[in-house]
């Protein structure tokens, strides 16, 4: 759990960036990520060196070797020792700035071996943006006391920084609210046997929360070599078309002990993505604001939903990339639930008739404020390729624990615990009335309604008869009040005028 002291330190670092002329929150996060990585490399080797000294051995696969490193950017040799955080942090400001901006930054850009590859392979187009030695010194001083070997604390620190990026109002679209991500992970309950994917990963929030869930619920099982290897190397997969987000996501995963995830630069909807029947769990909030050129889209996706709308194509993608028996929870705009186009209807028909659609959780429109007021829902389904939808569970979420205005202040009303509890006991939902927050609808009724999945199509509203007083009674009361007012005015005039 991140302490108030660490939050204050991070806030101070953030302020230094702003006063130093870097005011775009995405750039602040990116530059902070570079410095975190520099310190992580040194802290990790320092720990290895201490262990090696204690056991009388040598450090294997050292990041900072003996001798010199050749900087391809400047065509000069630099001693490895000078590239280490605990060395350059004590240099004079101008010397530190020269070493970090010219040599250390080039070093991490060209570092592409070992467990660092998940982060460093996305560094090719990275740019060092800190413009002054004074600013760099203050940032290094702020970061210096953070222990990069303490992954629990550093994971919390990074999530706090991601939260500041969203709260600043810039690039907040990249971050699905953490509590919504956690709700979806709790609904799907990932296990050590899962192979998890997010085809539009952004800052890797879904993958990180899945990793945290596994760590919390399978702590003992993760001590087994094969389970630990799967967790670090083959359980998590993520793709994005933004190199900056891939760097940020890779750092986020490293700080949560996912050291070698399969994350890559990829347009998941394009013909370049050939994944099929590969994953057992998909968690996503895919982009749903744009349209695509049909010529670049995989033909296998267009066969399920012949459309240019990304939200429909991603649903088709989930059906393709999951193994039979694989599960999916995805955020979709409400239009997916009731849209009348051929593409909208075909994807709903696919989920209901060919797969097993389990749940439609309608979320309040303020969930993504202040960045967007769009109404969204979570669709949950299992890939079967043979149908199996008998009932679909609907939940009308009214509160998510935060106010639904632009401020999004924490409040007591929160349906999320109820959503999770009821989804895990769908048998107990059979007797629920349609006037309640959640209920089951038979698939035959959904087909009769042209595969419409909007909750208002099935929810019943109780109408309560209200008896109003007769007009003459109301008028008599008004006249009585007016007489009292007149009497008070007369009394006031008599005493004071």
N, C-alpha and C positions, 0 to 999 in steps of 0.2 A: 504494500500500500504506500503510495507516494505521500510524503509528509508535507506539511505546510512550509517547512524550511526549504525543501527541494523545489516546491512550486515557486516560491519567491525567487529562488536562484534562477530557475528557468525563465521566469517573467523578466528578471533583470537582464539576462542574456538576450531575450527577445527585444527588449527596449534598446540595448546597445546596437543591434542591427538597424533598428529604425532611426536612431540618432546618427548612425553611420551612413545613412542614405539608402538603405535597402528596406523598402516599405511594402514590397509585394510579399504576401505571406508565403506563397509557394517558394519564392526565391530564398526567404529566410529559412524555411524548413530544409530546403535542399542544401544550402551552405552549412547549416548546423549538422546535417547528416554527414557531410564530408568530414567535419571535425570530429564528430562522434566516432567515425570509422578510423580516423588516424589514432585516436586515443585507444579504441578497442584493440587495434593491432598491437600497440605497445603494452597495454595492460595484460593481454593474453600471453605475450612472450615473456613478460616479467614473471607471471605466475608459473609458466613452464620452467623458466630458469631457476626459480626458487625450489620447485619440486625436484629438478635435476640435481641441484646442489645438495639437497637433503639426502638423495639416494645415490649420490656419487656417479651420476650418468650424464649424458650430453643431451641437449635439446634436439629433438628430431623435427625435420621440416620447419626450421626456423624461418620466420618472415624476414627478420633483419639478420643477415648473415655476417660473417667476418669479411673484412676487406671493403671494397667499394662497389657501388652500383652505378652503371652508366645511364645517365639521363638522356634519352633519345630526343627530347624536346630542345635541350640546350647543347647537346653533344659534349657533355663534360662528365667527369667522374665525381661521385659524391660518396663519402664514407657512409655506410649503412647506419652507423651509430648516430650520425647527425639527423637522420630521418625519424628518430624515435621521439615520441611526445615528451618523455621526461627529460630529454636533452634540450630540444629546441624551446621548451617553455621557459627555460632559464636564460635564454639569450637576450641581448639588447633588442629593443623593439624593431629597429630597422633590419637587423640581422635575422631576427625571427621571421619577419614578414618576407624577406627574400628567400629564406630556406623553405618556408611553408608554401608560398605562392608558386615558386619556381620548381622546387625539388620534391617536397613531400607530396604535393598535389599530383605532380607527374608520376610519382611512384605508385600512388594508389590507383591512378588511371591505367597504369600498365601492369598492375598486379592481377594475374589471371590464373593462378594455380591454387590448389588446395581448397579448403573450406571457404575461402574468401571469394571464390569465383562467382557465387550466386549474386553478390553485390558488384564486384569489380567488372564483370563482363558487360555491364550497362554503363560504364564510365567513359566510353569513347568520346562522346560529345559534351562531356561535362565541362563547365567553365567556373573558374574561381572568381567570385564577384566582390569579395571584401576589398575595399579600395584603400584602406589606410592601415599603417602599422599600429596606430593607437587603438583603432577599433578591434583589430585582431588580438591584441594583448588583452583587452578587457574580456573578449569572448573566451579566449583560452583560459584566463583566470577563472571565469565562471564555470567552465566545463571541467576544470582540473580536478575538483574534489569528487566528481561523479565516478563511481567504481563500475567500469564497464564489464567486470567479471560477475557482478551481481545482476544476473539477467532478469530476475523478478522486478527489482527496482527500476532497472533501465527500460524494461518493457513498459512499465507504468509511466516513466518519464516520457517516452516516445509517444505514447497514446495521449498524454497530456499536451504535448506539443502539437500533435495532429488536431486535438480539440481546439487549440488556440488558432490554428490555421482556419478551421471552420468558423470559429467565433468571430474572426476578423472580417468576415464577409467576402473574402476573396477565395476563389477555388473551392468553396464549400461543397460544390456539387460532387466532389470526389469522395466525400465522406458520408456514408450512410450512418445515421445515429447509432452509437455503440450499443445502446440498450435494445434497439430493434435487431441488430445483428445477433446479440446474445439471445434474444427471444427465439430467433430462427434456428440457431444452433441447439438451443435447449429442446426445441420441437423435434429436431432430426436426431439428436443423441448420437453423435458420431462415435465409432468404436475403433479399436486398434486394427481391425480388419479392413477398415475403409481406405479407399483411395479417393481423395477429396479434390475437387476442382472449382475454381471460379474463373470463367472465361473472360471476365471484364473486371479484373482484380483491383484496379486503382491502388490504394495504399495497403491492400491485402487484409482488410478488416475481417472478412469472413474466414480467411485462412488462419489468421492469428487467433480469433475467438475459438475456432475449432481446435487449434493446438492447445489453447488454455483449457478447454473442456477435457481433452484427452489427458493432459497433465493432472488435472484435478481429480478425475474419476478413475484413472488407471495408473496411479503413482507406482504401485508395487510391480505391476506387469511391465512397466517401462524399464525396469531394472534388467529384464532379460535382453540379451544381446540382439536377438533377431527383431524384437519389438522396437528397441531403441534405434536400430539401423533403419527400420522402415519409417519411423517417426522423423528421423533427421533427413533421410535421402529420397524416399519414394512415396510418402503418404500425401504430400501437398503439391498441387499444381496450380499455376495461375498465369494468365496471359493479359497483355494490354498493348495498346498502340502508342503509348506515351512513355518515352524513355525515362523522363523525370519521375513519373509515378512508379516505374519499375525499380528505379534506384531506391525510392522512398519505401516501397513495399518490401524490397529485399532487406533493407536495414531493419524494418519493423519485424520481419521474420527472424532475422539473426538475433535480435534482442529478445526474442521469445524462444530461443534455443532450437529453432528450425534452421539448421546450419547449411543444408544443401538442397533447398526446394527446387522443383522443376518450374521455374518461372522464365518466361520468354517474351520477346517482342513478337506479337502475332495479332493479325486481324482474324478473330475467331470465326467470323462469318464468311471469310473468303475461301476461295478454292485451295489456298495454301494449307488450310487446316483440314487434315485428313483423319482426325481422331474419330473413332467409331467404336462403340461397345467397350470403352476403356475404363470408365470411372464408376465408383459405387455411390458417390454422394456429390451433388452439385448444390452450391449455395451461391446466390448471386443477386445483384441489383444492377442489371444491364442498362446501358444507356437507352433512353426512349424518347429522345427529343429530335432525332434526325432521321433522314431517309437515305437510302443507298442507291448506287447504280447497280441495276440487276446484273450487269455483265460481270461484276467482280464477286458476286455472291455464289456460294457453292450451290450447284444444281440440286444436290440432295436436300438442301433446306427449302429451295423453291418448290420442290415436289410436295412438301408438306404444307407450305404456306406461300403461295405465289404473290408476294407483296414486296414493297420497298421499305416497310416499316420495321425498324430494328427490333422493337419489343416482340414482334411476332416471330421474326427470324431467330431470335435468341431462344424462344420457347421451342422452336423446331430443332435448334442445335442441341438443346438439353436432351431431347428425345433421342437424338442420334448418338451422342457421345457417352451416354450412360449404358452400363451393362444391364442385362435383363435382371430385374430385382433391385436396380439402383434407385435411389431416392433423390428428389429435388425439392428445394424450397426457394422460390424466387419472388422478388418484388416486381409487380407489374402495375402500369397505370390502369385506372378503372376502365378505360376504353377497351382493354383486352377482354373484359368480362361481358360487355354487351354490344361492342361494335358490330355494325351490320354488313361490313364489307365481306367479300368472299374469303379474304385472308383471315379475318377475325373469326369467322364461323368455322373455317377449316381447322384452325389450330385448336379451338375449343372442342370440336368434334374428335380430333386426334386424341386429346387428353382424356376425354370421357369414354370414347368407344374403343380405342386401341390401347390406351394405357389405363392406369387406375388413378383417377383424380380423387383425392381424399379430402382436401380442405380449401376453402376460400375465406381468408381472414381479411375483412375490410378494415382498413386503418383510417383514423381521422385525417382530414385534409391538412392539418397543421403539423404533421410529423416532420416534414422537410423544411418548415419555415426556419429562418427568414429567407431561404434561397428560392423556395418554390412552394406554392400553395396547392399543388396538384394532388388530387385524391388517388390513393394507391391501395393495393391489396397484396397479400402474400398468397401465392398458389403453392400447394403441396401435392405432389403426385409421385407415384412409383411407376417405373418403366416395366411393362409386362409384354408388350407387343401382342397381347391377346385379350385386352380389355380387363374387366374385373371391377369396374366401378358399379357399386350397388347403391350406396348412399353418398352424398357429398355433405360434408359438415361446413356450416356457415357460422361465422362469428362476427358480430357487429361491435368492433372495438370503438369505444367512445373516449377513452383516456389512456395515455401511455406514461403517466407519471410526470408530465411536464405541461405547462400551459400551452395552449394551441395558438398563441399569438407570436409575434416576431421575437419577443423576449425569451420565450421557452424557459420560464422559471420552474423549478421543481415544485410539484404539488403532491397532495396525498392520494388523489384519485389515480388509480392505475389498474387497468384490466389485464396487463401482461401475465401476472402470476395465474390468473383465472384462465387465460387462453391456454397456457402450458398445461395446467392441471386437467382441463377438460379434454384437450387433444389426446392426452395420454390415457383417457378413459372414455373413449367414444361409445362404448357399450352403454354407459350411463346417460348418454345424450338422447337415447331413443324416445324417452318419455317427455322430453322438453317441448314446451309449446312454442309456436312461432312468434309469440309476443315477447319471448325472452331474448337475451343477448345471443344465445347460440342454439342451434337446432340442426337436425338432419333432414335432408330432402332426398327422396328416392330418385334414382336416375331416370326413371320413366317420366316423371314430372318435368325434369330438366329437358328431356328430349321433346316433350310436348310444347315446351316454351322456346323451341328453336335454339336450344343449347345456351340460353341466356344464363349467365352466372352472377348477375347483379343481385345483391342480397335483398334489395327492395322489391324484387319480383316475387319473392317467397315470404318475406317477413310480414306478419300481421300486426296491425296497429289497433290497440284497444281504444274504442271511442267511449268516453264517459259522458253521460248526459249531464249538462250543467243547467241548474235552475237559477234564473236571474229574477231579481225582484221586479215587481210591476213598476211601470214608468211613474205612476202617481206617487208610489212610495219613495222612489228615488228623488222626485221633484220636491216632495214634502221635506225630505232631509236637507236638500239644498237650500230651501227657503228658510228652514230653521237655522242653518249655519249663517245665512246671509243676515238674518235678524240679529244674531249674536254679534256679528261684525259691526252692524249699524249701531247697536247699543254701545259697543266699546268705543267707536268713533265719537259718538255723542258725549260720552263720559269724558273722553280725552279733551274735547273742545271746551267743555264746561270748566275743567280744572286748570287748563294751561293756556287758553286763548282768550 
